[in-house]
Amino acid sequence: MAKTKTDPNYKVVSENRRARFDYAIEDDLECGLVLEGSEVKSLRQGGANIAESYAEVAEGELWLVNSYIAPYDKAKTFGHAERRRRKLLVSRKELARLWSETRRKGMTLVPLVLYFNHRGIAKLKIGIAKGKKLTDKRQTEAKRDWSRQKQRLLRRGE
């Protein structure tokens, strides 16, 4: 995601900032989305939320469940359902790997970032994650606080 300054088409639409706190992300994967026209136009305006959504392997396909894309006002007749299941596009090899990770190893597929890539195509980055327990969350927060405190001390020159 370092191409933000050079690419005029690159745009982050929605980011799940809570995912890295609630889950230990082990790997991530970029997927395409099957969208309707009014959904793409709404995404271009920035009307989306993936914080409460998740991905699942069902019926031999990968689906994004419970994601919100705001209705597009100008598409009166041919609008879209706001919280419908959206198909995610991955290769068969990746789909088999994701199925194995979720069914056998008990991992979760968490959407991390919804964005338009440098070609202007909507993409979703999903993370293969394991849920953190309360103690793990506390340790993560303690590390983050210590690194902030360390940076403050270094800036003051103490």
N, C-alpha and C positions, 0 to 999 in steps of 0.2 A: 504494500500500500504506500510505497514511497513515491508514487507517480502523481501525487495530487497537484503539485505545482506546475508540472509540464503538460499534463493532459487536460484539455478543456472538457472532455467528455466524462472524466472520472468524477464520480460524486457519491458520497456515502449517504444513503437514504435513511437507514435505521441501524442502530447498533445496540446489541444486548450487553450492556456494561455489567449487569449483575451476574452474567454467566461465569465470568472468571472468578468471582467471589464464591458462588455456590458450587462450582464444579472444578475438578482438576482436569484441565484439558490436556489430553495426551497426543492428539493428532488433529489436524484440520483438513478440510476438503472443500474445493470450490465446485458449486453445482449451478446448473442453469435452472430457470423456472419456466413453467408453462403458464403464461399469463394471457388475459384478454386485453383488448385495446384500451378499454377504459381504466384497467388496472395499471397499465404502463404509464398512461398520462397522469394518473393520480400519484404514482411513484415519482415521476419527474417533478411534481409539485412538492414532494416530500411528505406525503401523507401516509405513513406506514408505521407499524409497531410490531416488533418480533420478540418483545420481552417475555410474553406469556406463551410463546409457541414452542413447539418441539418437532422433530422429524422422526418418522417411523418407517420401517420397511413392512409393507403390507401388500398382499396380492401380487408379489413379485415385482413391486415398484417402490420407489422412495417418495414419501409424501411429506409435505409441510402442513402441520395441523395447528389450527387456532391462531394463525397470523392475521393481523388486521391491516387491510388496505382501505383507506378512506374512499367513500364514493366520489366519483368524478361528477361535478355538477352539470357539466355540459352534455353528458351522455345520459339523457333522460330515458330514452326507450331501451337502449342497449347497455344498461348499467351492469354491475357485477355484484355478487354477494360479498359482503365485507369480510366474513370469516369462513370462507369455504376452504376445503382441502385443496392444496395446490401441488401439482406433480413436480418433482425435482428431477432433473436430468443428470444422470451419471452413467458411466460405462457398466457393462455387466460384471466385469471383474471387480470394480469398486463396490457395486451393489452386493455382490457375494461376500466381500470383505466386511461391509457394514452389517449385513445380516449376521455374520459370524460373531462380530464384536458385540452386537446387542443381545442376541439370543444365548450364546454360549458363555460369554465373559461378563454379561450383566452391565454393559456400558450403556450410555445414553447419548442420543444425537441431539446436540443443542445448537440452534442457530446463533451465530456470533455477529455477523455483519451482512446487511442487505445493501448492495451498491450497484452502480453502473460502472462497468469496466472502461478501459481506454477506447474501446470500439463503440461504446454507448449501449451495451447489452446488459440487461439486468442479471446479476449473479448473486448467489447466496453462499456465504462461507459458513459451513457447519463444523462443529467440533465434536470429536469422539471423546466423551468425558465420563468420569466417574464422580458420583456425588460425594461432596465433602461432608464429614461429620462436624459437629459443633466445635470440637477441639481443634480440628484442622483449620476451621475458619478463624479461630482465635489466634492460632500460630501465624497464619497468613497476615492477619491484622497487626500482630505484634511486630513482625518483620517489616511491614510497610511503615509502621510508626517509627521504628528504630532507624530505618533508612532516611526518613524525613528529618528526624532529629540530628542524624549524622551530617546530612547536607547543611542544615542550619548552622551547626557548629563549625563546619569547614568554611562556610561563607563568612562567618564572623571572625575567623582566624584564631580561635581559641585552641 
